[in-house]
Amino acid sequence: MIKFFHNGQEIEKIDFDITEVGTSNVLTLGIKNEYSHRIRILYPQSSDPEVKIISIPEALNPQEQQEMTITFEPSIFRRTPLELSNIGFRVVM
């Protein structure tokens, strides 16, 4: 299982606070490998066109936590909150 953290707390949803239209907000999250095997993270992507993954570790050892960075630049047409399910990648053990 992969878990995400912000300010030391496990999160299920990403909170970029208030991000004004036409600006961007950068967020650094912890990403932790809870599997008992080393994993590789392949093809990081966001299904949300207003979210970009800037950096993510290529691999994590068991119980290792590293940082990932994402940006959010909302448009005036956005109506739904941003959720972790919008960010995906392939995990290979």
C-alpha positions, 0 to 999 in steps of 0.5 A: 500500500502507498500512503500520502502525508502532509505535515506529518499527517496521513491524508486522503484528500489534497488541500491546496488551501485557496488558490486563485484562478490564474495562479498556481500553488505548489504542494510537497507531500510525503509518499510512503511505501507500506509494502514489504518489498522495494517498489518502483514508481512508473508513469506518474500522471494526473487525470486532472489537467490542472494538476502537474506532478513536478517530482516523485521518487523513482523507487521506495524501499519498504517503509521508506518515505520520500517527498513528491511535489505537485502543482495546482493551477485552477481554471474558472470552470473548476467545480469539484475538489481535488482528490488523491485519486486524480494522481496515479502511477504504476507500482512495480515490485 
